[in-house]
Amino acid sequence: MAQQHQDDERTHLLPTSFDRRRSRLLSVAAEVDGASIASSHVSKEELALGETAVGERLPYNDYTTIDWLHDLVKDSFRYRTIRSKPGLRYRLLVLWDSAEGWVASALIGTLTACVAFLVDMAVAIVSDWKTGYCTSNPFRSKEMCCTPKHPLQSGSPQFLALADAGENCKAWHPWSDNYVVSFAIYVAWALLFGILAGSVTMTTRANLPAASPGRGDKFSSEQQKKTDSYLNGASGSSLSQTTTGGKTMYMAAGSGIPEIKTILSGFVIPHFLDLKVLVVKAVGSTFAVSTGMCLGKEGPFVHISTCVAYLVGIRFRKYRENSRKLREILAAGCASGLSVAFGAPIGGVLFAYEEISTYFPRKVLWRAFICSLFAAMTLRALNPTGTGKLVLFETNYGTSYKPYHYLVFVLLGVAGGIFGGTFCKANFAWSRTFRKFSVIKNHPVFEVFIVVAVTALTQYPNPLTREPGDVIIKNLLVDCDSKGDTAYVCLHESATEGPDAKYLGYLVYGTLIKLFLTIITFGIKVPSGIIIPALDAGAFFGRLVGQLPLLSSTISPGIFAMVGAGAFLAGVSRMTISLAVIMFELTGELEFIVPNMIGIMVAKWVADALESESVYDLAQTVLGHPFLDLDASMKLVARRQYLVSELIPPEQTMRQITVDVGASGTVQYGILAKKLEQLKGRGLMDAGLVLVQHGGMLVGYLAEGELEYGLNVIGADVDTSTNVRLLSSSHPGAENPEEISSYTPRVSHDDEELDLSPFVDRTPLAICAASPMEYAVEMFGKLGLRYLIVTEEGSGKVNGVIIKKRLVSWIDGLKHEGD
């Protein structure tokens, strides 16, 4: 039996405009929301590919796989076209083509920093409203109200922690001097912000189609119904099928990192990078972080930066019309997100390389560098922190560590690994149990309300957890020797008899409550990230370890808080190189890069032993997106010897998807219409027909989307007995797109023939059925294949076909077998 596929695939292909049908199809495109990441008009290069053995492709349908190799060849056609023309105009065009990537990267970085500045300022102001307001200006945060820090101005010469403002800041007016009243107001504001964050996130709700083999597509949106109506009206008969609702997705919820990884790996998630999602993500992050929940805005900043990269990229023809090139600029844009989140430009580049991208050539690395650079330059000029510096948590401990401190750093790494492994397992179990209850599943804002209430009630009593997450880190990293005794932690640690039991209890309580709250918070339907909560928990534990008499008398406890923060985040995310650089850029402490490296690496090892997948990998599983992780897949396949024959479809399926074109190269329209119905019944959207001749020898492949378009639109008025040409014995040999005239898929009334041969890929890659499975996984992962033909050992006849979604589903089955 064909394996079951997860309910996360898209429905019918959006019609594409070209040739003499351009005006008619564009009128439909005006009604259909075609804001899919890869949607574009058919270009001259694409028409030129129809003249070659590679074949022409329509714009990719929502939630299907892109063809990396096809887009590579398509870009080569564009490259040769603009460089083969003489004259000054084309020389200037060549120069502009070479500069487009750099210009786009600079724009992305600059615009991302502007959005981040607005979000940072809004979060600082709104979150402080829970405790009081500034009498001189209600739209100032407590830090701006009580210290000489001001955005859009050069920083003050002295660095002041928020705690240094003290409790006697006259300009800051608390809501009440009564503890109970202040507590109640704090909770009320938090609940209001949580409801606002959840409600605005609900506006990005989208229904993903649910497709299962043998049952077909289950979902049809309003836009898709318009498309179906057009297709059915054009053909006079319906080759589409009835669809019903599928899986629900909230585009602005979460960090967006799992979805971005899926997009960059070559899948199309519609509307995920729209302007609306960007705005909602920014507004939702402001209110979500302001609630005080255990979440951060750093993950959402990566999503925001990718949205900016998409919106900028589609303004350039080179990226708009080529999905492979578009993903290059999206990968570069990711770097600016973390750059503005932490003021860590180099760390942002390394994060995009290590954690996000599956395709990251050197030119993408350089453009990510430019993106991150311009983001950092712009953010420093805007100066949201009021310090005039990029460093968020600047420290100057003035001491160094001794060799025996390495044991403590290892201990912090072990604790971070235990924290990360425990969190990943518990959060995954929480998502699979609590969020399955109908009242939670159907009312996401109610879950947000519950989590906010629990968070506010449990964090407010502890003065160390009452502040926003980034302020908590800043206060825990403070060096009491250099900062004086005004900070809350210093007041307790400077006592001659040592810190009191109440203060130590606050540190223990902070560590445990952060673990618990982060488990129940990550995954709720608001914009949220995991980075700040993990750093908070690690800083609490590290500061607690630093209170040991043998340690507190040697170096500052803030050093252990810093190492613990990095170790706990490494345990959750499994970041290594990028995290070590980020910790350095966050604190400005190059002296302690080695302790951070030790804590991070040990934490990763321990966390991997407890749970092999990071929080982002587990989120991929929960969300159900078809993401092919090459390294993880290879480990699963290596457990035992698998052959490619494992993925050969059943004989009945192969009969349905195989077409013998015969010596004439034509097939009757009625036969192809029946084959299309069978393909749509399988509900995969990435499937197609394998074309064979001479008893099963492979001659080509026709994808389902192109087949549907050819039969329903181009051949709308032909008779079912009409011959459809799939193979042409000769093609006009015009490789240059400018020489393409009217040779497109067409109906020939003279020969009573429908010509779809330009849509046929006559160069599909094939693999022997007896090949090791590692071959297939490597080919899909590194070549970016959409499909792979399986041939019989010895004879070379077609045995089967593998599409990427099927491979991902099969590998997912291996994962569950291991569990």
C-alpha positions in Angstrom: 0.0 0.0 0.0 1.1 3.6 -0.6 2.1 5.1 2.6 -0.2 7.7 4.2 0.9 11.3 3.8 0.4 14.0 6.4 -2.5 16.4 6.0 -0.5 19.4 4.8 -0.6 19.6 1.0 -2.1 22.1 -1.4 -4.9 21.8 -3.9 -5.1 22.7 -7.6 -2.6 24.6 -9.6 -3.2 28.3 -10.0 -3.6 29.2 -13.7 -0.6 30.8 -15.3 -0.6 33.4 -18.0 1.4 33.2 -21.2 1.2 33.5 -25.0 -2.2 34.2 -26.5 -4.1 33.3 -23.3 -2.3 35.9 -21.2 -5.1 38.5 -20.9 -7.7 35.9 -20.1 -5.6 34.3 -17.3 -4.5 37.6 -15.9 -8.1 38.5 -15.3 -8.4 35.4 -13.2 -5.1 36.2 -11.4 -6.6 39.5 -10.4 -9.3 37.6 -8.4 -7.1 34.8 -7.1 -4.7 35.7 -4.3 -1.5 34.6 -5.9 0.9 35.7 -3.2 2.5 32.4 -2.9 6.3 32.6 -2.3 7.1 31.3 -5.8 4.3 32.6 -7.9 5.3 34.6 -11.0 4.4 35.0 -14.7 6.0 32.6 -17.1 9.2 34.2 -18.3 10.9 34.2 -21.6 13.6 31.9 -20.1 10.8 29.5 -19.1 9.4 29.5 -22.7 12.9 28.9 -24.0 13.2 25.8 -21.8 10.1 24.5 -23.6 12.3 24.3 -26.7 14.9 22.1 -24.9 14.8 18.6 -23.5 14.5 20.1 -20.0 10.9 21.2 -20.7 8.8 24.2 -19.5 7.4 24.6 -16.0 4.5 26.6 -14.8 4.9 28.6 -11.6 5.0 26.3 -8.6 1.7 25.5 -7.0 1.2 26.2 -3.3 2.7 23.6 -1.0 4.6 21.7 -3.6 8.3 21.1 -4.1 10.4 23.4 -6.3 12.8 21.9 -8.9 16.2 23.2 -8.0 17.9 21.8 -11.1 15.3 23.2 -13.4 15.6 26.6 -11.9 19.4 26.4 -12.1 19.2 25.8 -15.9 16.5 28.6 -16.2 18.9 31.1 -14.5 21.7 30.0 -16.9 19.4 30.9 -19.8 18.8 34.4 -18.3 22.5 34.8 -17.6 23.5 34.0 -21.2 20.7 36.2 -22.6 21.8 39.4 -21.0 25.5 38.8 -21.7 25.1 37.8 -25.4 23.7 41.2 -26.5 26.0 43.9 -27.8 25.6 47.6 -27.0 25.9 50.0 -24.0 22.3 49.1 -22.8 23.2 45.5 -22.3 26.5 46.3 -20.7 24.7 48.4 -18.2 22.2 45.6 -17.7 25.1 43.2 -17.0 26.5 45.6 -14.4 23.0 46.0 -12.8 22.5 42.2 -12.8 25.8 41.8 -10.9 24.8 44.4 -8.4 21.2 43.4 -7.8 22.1 40.9 -5.0 24.2 43.4 -3.1 21.5 46.2 -3.4 18.8 43.8 -2.3 20.8 42.7 0.7 21.5 46.2 1.8 17.9 47.1 1.5 16.8 44.1 3.4 19.2 44.8 6.3 18.2 48.4 6.5 14.4 47.8 6.4 14.7 45.0 8.9 16.5 47.2 11.4 13.8 49.9 11.0 11.1 47.3 11.9 13.2 46.0 14.8 13.6 49.5 16.1 9.9 50.1 16.2 9.2 46.7 17.9 12.0 47.2 20.5 10.7 50.6 21.4 7.1 49.4 21.6 8.0 46.4 23.8 10.0 48.5 26.2 7.2 51.0 26.6 4.2 48.6 26.7 5.7 46.0 29.0 6.5 48.6 31.6 2.9 49.7 31.8 2.2 46.7 33.9 4.0 48.3 36.8 3.5 52.0 36.3 4.0 54.9 33.9 6.4 57.8 33.3 5.0 61.1 34.6 7.0 63.2 32.2 5.9 61.2 29.2 3.7 58.1 29.4 5.2 56.8 26.2 8.6 56.3 27.7 9.8 53.1 29.2 11.0 53.0 32.8 14.6 52.9 31.7 14.3 55.9 29.4 12.3 57.7 32.1 14.8 57.1 34.9 18.1 57.2 33.1 19.6 59.6 30.6 19.2 57.1 27.7 17.3 58.2 24.6 16.8 56.6 21.3 17.8 58.4 18.0 20.6 60.1 20.0 24.2 59.2 20.7 24.6 57.1 23.8 25.4 58.5 27.2 29.0 58.0 28.4 28.0 55.8 31.3 26.4 52.4 31.0 23.5 52.0 33.5 21.6 48.9 34.1 17.9 49.3 34.6 18.3 48.2 38.2 20.6 51.2 38.8 17.6 53.5 38.5 16.6 52.3 41.9 13.2 52.2 43.4 13.2 55.9 44.1 13.0 57.2 40.6 10.7 60.2 41.0 9.8 60.4 37.3 8.4 56.8 37.4 5.0 56.5 39.0 3.9 53.0 40.1 0.2 52.2 39.9 -0.1 51.7 43.6 2.0 51.4 46.7 -0.1 48.5 47.9 1.4 45.1 47.0 -2.0 43.4 46.4 -3.3 46.2 44.2 -0.1 46.4 42.2 -0.2 42.6 41.8 -3.8 42.7 40.5 -3.0 45.6 38.1 0.1 43.7 36.8 -2.0 40.6 36.1 -4.8 42.6 34.5 -2.4 44.4 32.1 -0.7 41.0 31.2 -4.1 39.4 30.4 -5.1 42.3 28.2 -1.8 42.2 26.3 -2.2 38.4 25.9 -5.7 38.7 24.5 -4.6 41.4 22.1 -1.6 39.3 21.0 -3.7 36.2 20.5 -6.5 38.0 18.7 -4.2 39.7 16.2 -2.5 36.4 15.5 -5.9 34.8 14.7 -6.1 37.2 11.7 -3.4 35.1 9.9 -5.3 31.9 10.1 -5.1 29.8 7.0 -6.4 26.3 6.1 -3.8 24.0 4.7 -5.2 21.3 2.4 -5.3 17.8 3.7 -4.3 15.2 1.2 -4.2 11.4 1.8 -3.5 8.8 -0.8 -6.7 7.5 -2.3 -8.8 10.2 -0.8 -7.6 13.3 -2.8 -7.4 16.9 -1.7 -9.8 17.8 1.0 -9.6 21.5 1.1 -10.6 24.4 -1.2 -10.2 28.0 -0.2 -12.4 30.8 -1.6 -9.5 31.8 -3.9 -9.1 28.2 -5.0 -12.8 28.0 -5.7 -12.5 30.9 -8.1 -9.7 29.1 -9.8 -11.7 25.8 -10.0 -14.6 27.7 -11.4 -12.4 29.2 -14.1 -10.9 25.8 -15.0 -14.2 24.1 -15.1 -15.7 26.9 -17.1 -12.9 26.8 -19.6 -13.1 23.1 -20.1 -16.8 22.6 -19.9 -16.2 19.6 -17.6 -14.7 19.2 -14.2 -11.5 17.3 -13.8 -11.1 18.7 -10.3 -12.7 17.1 -7.3 -14.7 18.0 -4.2 -12.6 19.2 -1.4 -13.2 19.8 2.3 -11.4 21.5 5.1 -8.0 20.5 6.2 -5.4 21.5 8.8 -5.4 25.0 10.3 -2.2 27.1 10.5 -1.6 30.5 12.0 1.0 32.2 9.9 2.2 34.7 12.6 2.2 32.2 15.5 5.5 30.9 17.0 8.9 31.8 15.9 8.4 31.0 12.2 11.9 29.3 12.1 10.6 25.7 11.3 8.4 27.1 8.5 11.3 29.1 7.1 13.6 26.1 7.2 10.9 24.2 5.2 10.6 27.1 2.6 14.4 27.3 2.2 14.6 23.5 1.7 12.4 23.9 -1.4 8.8 23.7 -0.4 6.2 26.4 -1.1 4.1 27.6 1.9 1.6 30.2 0.6 1.2 33.6 2.1 3.7 32.9 4.9 5.9 35.8 3.9 3.2 38.3 3.1 3.2 41.9 4.2 0.2 41.2 6.4 2.0 38.5 8.2 5.0 40.8 8.8 2.7 43.5 10.3 0.9 41.0 12.5 4.1 39.4 13.6 5.5 42.7 14.7 2.4 43.9 16.5 1.7 40.4 18.0 5.3 40.2 19.2 5.0 43.5 20.9 2.0 42.5 23.0 3.1 38.9 23.5 6.5 39.9 25.0 4.9 42.6 27.0 2.7 40.1 28.9 5.9 38.8 30.6 5.3 35.2 29.3 8.4 33.0 28.8 9.0 33.9 25.2 11.1 36.4 23.3 10.9 38.4 20.1 14.2 37.1 18.7 12.7 34.2 16.9 9.9 36.3 15.4 12.6 38.8 14.2 14.0 36.0 12.0 10.5 35.6 10.5 10.2 39.3 10.1 13.6 39.6 8.3 12.6 36.8 6.0 9.3 38.6 5.2 11.3 41.7 4.4 13.7 39.7 2.2 10.7 38.2 0.3 9.0 41.6 -0.2 12.3 43.2 -1.4 13.3 40.1 -3.5 10.1 40.0 -5.5 10.8 43.6 -6.7 13.8 42.2 -8.6 12.9 40.2 -11.7 15.9 37.8 -11.2 14.5 36.7 -7.9 10.8 37.0 -8.6 10.9 34.6 -11.6 13.3 32.0 -10.1 12.4 30.1 -6.9 16.0 28.9 -6.5 17.4 32.5 -6.7 14.6 33.8 -4.4 15.6 31.3 -1.7 19.2 32.6 -1.9 18.1 36.1 -1.0 15.7 34.7 1.7 18.6 32.8 3.3 20.7 36.0 3.3 17.8 37.9 4.8 17.5 35.5 7.8 20.9 36.8 9.0 19.7 40.3 9.6 16.9 39.0 11.9 19.2 37.8 14.6 21.6 40.6 13.9 19.0 43.2 15.0 17.6 40.9 17.7 20.9 40.7 19.7 23.1 43.3 18.1 25.2 40.4 16.8 25.9 40.8 13.1 28.5 38.0 12.8 26.4 35.7 15.0 23.4 36.4 12.7 25.3 35.2 9.6 26.5 32.1 11.4 23.0 31.4 12.7 21.6 31.5 9.2 24.3 29.1 8.0 24.2 26.7 11.0 20.5 26.6 11.9 18.3 27.8 9.1 19.6 27.1 5.6 19.9 23.9 3.7 21.5 25.7 0.7 24.2 28.2 1.6 26.8 28.8 -1.1 29.6 31.3 -0.7 27.7 34.1 -2.5 24.8 33.7 -0.1 27.3 33.9 2.8 28.7 37.2 1.4 25.2 38.6 0.9 24.2 37.5 4.4 27.2 39.4 5.6 26.1 42.6 3.8 22.5 42.1 5.0 23.7 41.7 8.6 26.1 44.6 8.3 23.5 47.1 7.1 21.1 45.9 9.7 23.7 46.5 12.5 24.7 49.9 11.1 21.1 51.1 10.8 20.1 49.8 14.3 23.1 51.5 15.9 22.1 54.8 14.2 18.6 54.4 15.5 19.9 53.5 18.9 16.8 51.9 20.5 18.7 51.1 23.7 19.9 54.7 24.2 23.5 53.6 24.8 24.8 54.2 21.3 26.1 50.7 21.3 25.1 47.4 19.7 26.0 45.4 22.7 22.8 44.6 24.7 24.2 43.2 27.9 27.6 44.9 28.1 29.7 43.6 31.0 33.2 44.3 32.3 34.1 41.8 35.0 37.7 42.8 35.2 38.8 39.4 36.4 39.7 36.2 34.6 39.1 32.5 35.3 41.5 29.9 36.6 42.0 26.3 35.2 39.9 24.8 38.0 36.9 26.9 36.9 36.8 24.6 33.8 35.1 22.0 36.0 32.4 24.5 36.9 31.9 25.4 33.2 31.5 21.7 32.4 28.9 21.4 35.2 27.0 24.3 33.7 27.1 22.6 30.4 25.7 19.4 31.9 22.9 21.3 33.6 22.2 23.1 30.3 22.0 19.8 28.4 19.6 18.3 31.0 17.5 21.4 30.8 17.4 21.3 27.0 16.7 17.6 26.8 14.0 17.8 29.4 12.4 20.8 27.8 12.3 19.3 24.3 10.7 16.1 25.6 8.2 17.8 27.9 7.2 20.5 25.4 6.7 17.8 22.6 4.5 15.8 25.0 2.6 18.9 26.1 1.9 19.8 22.4 0.7 16.2 21.7 -1.6 16.0 24.8 -2.8 19.3 26.2 -3.2 21.0 22.9 -5.3 18.1 21.5 -8.2 19.0 23.8 -11.0 20.4 21.7 -11.5 23.5 23.9 -7.8 24.4 23.5 -7.5 23.3 19.9 -10.6 25.3 18.8 -10.0 28.3 21.0 -6.3 29.2 20.9 -6.8 32.6 22.5 -8.2 30.8 25.6 -4.9 28.9 25.9 -3.1 32.2 25.7 -5.3 33.6 28.4 -4.5 30.6 30.7 -0.8 30.7 30.1 -0.6 34.5 30.7 -2.6 34.1 33.9 -0.3 31.3 35.2 2.8 33.2 34.2 1.7 36.5 35.9 0.6 34.8 39.1 3.8 32.8 39.4 6.4 35.3 38.3 5.2 38.5 40.0 5.9 37.4 43.6 9.6 36.9 42.7 11.3 40.3 42.1 13.9 38.6 39.8 11.3 37.2 37.4 8.9 40.2 37.4 10.8 42.1 34.7 10.8 41.4 31.0 13.1 38.6 29.8 15.9 40.8 28.4 15.9 42.9 31.6 16.2 39.7 33.7 19.3 38.7 31.8 20.8 42.2 32.1 20.2 42.2 35.9 21.6 38.7 36.4 24.8 39.4 34.4 25.6 42.4 36.5 29.1 42.6 38.1 28.6 44.0 41.6 32.2 45.0 42.0 32.0 47.4 39.1 28.4 48.5 39.3 28.2 49.3 42.9 25.5 48.1 45.3 22.4 49.7 43.7 21.3 46.6 41.7 18.9 44.2 43.4 21.2 41.2 43.1 24.1 43.2 44.5 22.2 44.3 47.5 21.8 40.7 48.5 25.2 39.4 47.5 27.2 42.2 49.2 26.1 41.2 52.7 29.1 40.2 54.8 27.5 37.0 55.9 26.7 36.1 52.3 23.4 36.0 50.4 20.4 35.1 52.5 18.3 32.0 52.0 15.4 34.1 50.6 17.6 35.4 47.7 18.9 31.9 47.0 15.4 30.6 47.0 14.5 33.3 44.4 17.3 32.0 42.2 16.2 28.3 42.5 12.6 29.3 42.0 13.5 31.4 38.9 15.3 28.4 37.3 12.5 26.0 37.9 9.6 28.3 37.0 11.3 29.3 33.8 11.6 25.6 32.8 7.9 25.0 33.6 6.5 28.1 32.0 8.6 27.8 28.9 7.3 24.2 28.4 3.7 25.3 28.5 4.3 28.5 26.6 6.3 27.5 23.5 3.9 26.6 20.8 0.9 28.8 21.8 -0.7 30.9 19.1 1.2 34.1 19.5 4.5 35.2 18.0 7.1 33.8 20.2 10.7 32.7 20.4 12.6 30.3 22.7 16.0 32.1 22.9 15.3 34.6 25.7 13.5 32.2 28.0 16.4 29.7 27.7 19.0 32.4 28.4 16.9 33.5 31.4 16.9 30.0 32.9 20.6 29.5 32.4 21.4 32.9 33.9 19.4 32.0 37.0 21.2 28.7 37.4 24.6 30.2 36.7 24.1 33.0 39.2 23.0 30.4 41.7 26.2 28.3 41.2 28.2 31.5 41.5 27.0 31.9 45.1 29.0 28.9 46.2 31.6 30.3 48.7 34.6 28.8 46.8 33.4 30.5 43.6 32.0 33.8 44.7 35.2 34.8 46.4 37.3 34.2 43.3 35.4 35.7 40.3 32.1 37.4 39.7 28.9 35.2 39.8 27.9 37.1 36.6 30.5 35.1 34.7 28.7 31.8 35.6 25.4 33.4 34.8 26.7 34.2 31.3 28.1 30.7 30.7 25.0 29.1 32.1 22.8 31.2 29.8 24.7 30.1 26.7 24.7 26.4 27.9 20.9 26.3 28.5 20.2 27.8 25.1 22.6 25.3 23.5 20.7 22.5 25.2 17.4 23.7 23.8 18.4 24.8 20.2 21.7 22.7 19.7 23.4 25.8 18.3 27.1 25.8 18.7 29.4 28.0 16.7 26.9 30.7 16.1 25.8 30.7 19.7 29.4 31.1 21.0 29.8 34.2 18.8 26.4 35.5 19.8 27.3 35.3 23.5 30.5 37.2 22.8 28.7 39.9 20.8 25.9 40.1 23.4 28.2 40.8 26.3 31.4 42.2 24.6 33.4 39.7 26.7 36.0 38.2 24.4 37.9 37.0 27.5 35.2 34.4 28.3 34.7 33.0 24.8 36.4 29.7 25.9 34.2 29.1 28.9 31.2 29.8 26.7 32.5 27.2 24.1 32.9 24.6 26.9 29.5 25.1 28.3 27.8 25.2 24.8 29.5 22.0 23.6 29.0 20.0 26.7 25.3 21.1 26.8 24.8 19.9 23.2 26.4 16.5 23.9 24.2 15.9 27.0 21.0 17.2 25.3 21.6 15.0 22.2 22.0 12.0 24.6 18.6 12.8 26.1 16.7 13.9 23.0 18.3 13.6 19.6 16.2 16.4 18.1 16.3 20.1 18.9 13.3 22.2 19.7 13.0 23.4 16.1 13.2 19.8 14.8 10.4 18.7 17.1 8.4 21.8 16.1 8.8 20.6 12.5 7.3 17.3 13.5 4.4 18.9 15.4 3.6 21.2 12.5 3.8 18.4 10.0 5.7 20.3 7.3 7.6 18.1 4.8 11.1 19.0 5.6 14.0 16.8 4.5 16.9 17.1 7.0 19.7 15.4 5.1 22.0 14.7 8.1 19.2 13.3 10.3 17.8 11.3 7.3 21.2 9.7 6.7 21.5 8.6 10.3 18.0 6.9 10.1 18.8 5.2 6.8 22.2 4.0 8.1 20.5 1.9 10.8 20.0 -1.0 8.4 20.5 -1.7 4.7 17.7 -0.2 2.6 17.4 -0.3 -1.1 15.7 2.2 -3.4 13.2 -0.5 -4.3 11.6 0.1 -0.9 10.0 3.2 -2.3 8.7 1.7 -5.6 4.9 2.3 -5.7 2.5 -0.6 -6.0 1.8 -2.1 -9.4 -1.6 -0.6 -9.6 -0.2 2.8 -8.9 2.5 2.4 -11.5 -0.2 1.4 -14.1 -2.0 4.6 -13.3 0.9 6.9 -13.6 2.7 5.3 -16.6 1.9 6.2 -20.2 3.2 4.4 -23.2 3.4 7.1 -25.9 4.2 4.6 -28.7 6.3 5.4 -31.7 4.0 8.3 -32.7 4.6 10.2 -29.5 0.9 10.9 -29.0 -1.8 9.7 -26.7 -5.6 10.3 -26.8 -7.0 13.1 -24.7 -9.5 10.8 -23.0 -6.7 8.5 -21.7 -4.8 11.5 -20.3 -8.0 12.9 -18.7 -8.5 9.6 -16.9 -4.9 9.5 -15.8 -5.2 13.0 -14.4 -8.3 12.0 -12.4 -6.3 9.1 -11.0 -3.4 11.4 -10.1 -5.7 13.9 -8.4 -7.2 10.9 -6.5 -3.8 10.2 -5.0 -3.8 13.8 -3.6 -0.1 14.5 -3.8 0.1 17.5 -6.2 3.8 16.8 -6.8 3.1 13.6 -8.8 3.1 13.2 -12.5 3.1 10.8 -15.4 6.1 8.7 -16.5 6.3 8.4 -20.2 7.7 5.2 -21.7 8.3 3.7 -25.1 9.5 0.3 -26.5 8.2 -1.8 -23.7 9.0 0.4 -20.7 12.1 2.5 -21.5 12.0 5.9 -20.0 11.5 8.8 -22.4 10.1 11.6 -20.2 8.1 12.9 -17.3 5.0 15.1 -17.3 4.1 16.8 -14.0 0.5 16.8 -12.8 0.3 20.6 -12.7 1.3 21.0 -16.3 -0.9 18.1 -17.4 -3.9 19.7 -15.7 -3.2 23.0 -17.2 -2.8 21.5 -20.7 -6.0 19.6 -20.6 -8.2 22.0 -18.8 -7.0 25.3 -20.2 -5.1 24.8 -23.5 -7.2 21.9 -24.6 -10.5 23.3 -23.1 -12.5 22.9 -26.3 -11.0 19.8 -27.9 -12.7 16.4 -28.2 -11.8 13.5 -26.0 -10.7 11.6 -29.0 -8.1 14.2 -30.0 -4.5 13.1 -30.0 -2.2 14.8 -27.5 1.4 15.1 -28.6 3.8 14.4 -25.7 7.0 13.8 -27.7 8.1 15.8 -30.7 10.6 14.5 -33.1 12.0 18.0 -33.8 12.0 21.3 -32.0 12.8 24.8 -33.2 16.4 25.2 -32.0 16.1 28.6 -30.5 17.9 28.7 -27.2 17.8 32.5 -27.0 14.5 33.6 -25.4 14.4 36.6 -27.7 14.0 34.2 -30.6 11.0 32.4 -29.2 7.9 33.1 -31.2 4.8 31.0 -31.1 6.1 27.6 -30.3 4.2 27.0 -27.1 1.8 24.3 -26.0 -1.1 24.7 -28.4 -4.0 23.1 -30.3 -3.2 22.4 -33.9 -6.5 22.5 -35.9 -4.8 21.3 -39.1 -3.6 18.1 -37.5 -6.4 17.9 -34.9 -3.7 17.6 -32.3 -3.1 19.1 -28.9 0.7 19.7 -28.4 1.9 19.5 -24.8 5.4 18.4 -25.7 7.0 21.6 -24.4 5.8 20.7 -20.9 7.5 17.3 -20.9 10.8 16.8 -19.1 12.9 14.5 -21.4 15.8 14.6 -19.0 14.5 13.1 -15.8 17.2 11.7 -13.5 16.9 7.9 -12.8 18.3 5.5 -10.3 18.6 1.7 -10.3 16.1 -0.1 -8.0 19.0 -2.0 -6.5 20.9 1.1 -5.4 21.4 1.8 -1.7 18.8 4.2 -0.2 21.6 6.5 0.7 22.0 7.3 -3.0 18.4 8.5 -3.3 18.5 10.5 0.0 21.7 12.2 -1.1 20.3 13.0 -4.6 17.2 14.6 -3.2 19.0 16.5 -0.4 21.9 17.9 -2.4 20.5 18.1 -5.9 17.1 19.4 -4.8 15.2 16.9 -7.0 11.4 17.1 -7.3 11.2 13.5 -8.5 13.4 10.5 -9.3 12.7 7.7 -11.7 13.5 4.1 -10.5 14.6 1.7 -13.2 14.9 -2.1 -13.2 18.3 -3.6 -12.6 19.8 -5.0 -15.8 17.1 -4.0 -18.3 16.8 -0.3 -17.5 13.0 -0.4 -17.8 10.9 1.9 -15.6 10.1 0.3 -12.2 8.8 3.2 -10.2 9.0 6.9 -9.4 9.9 8.7 -6.1 8.7 12.2 -5.3 10.2 14.2 -2.5 7.1 14.2 -0.3 7.0 10.4 -0.4 10.6 10.2 0.6 10.1 12.5 3.5 7.0 10.5 4.6 9.0 7.3 4.4 11.9 8.7 6.5 9.4 10.0 9.0 8.1 6.4 9.3 11.7 5.3 10.1 11.8 7.9 12.9 8.7 6.5 14.5 10.0 3.0 14.2 13.0 4.1 16.2 10.7 5.6 18.8 
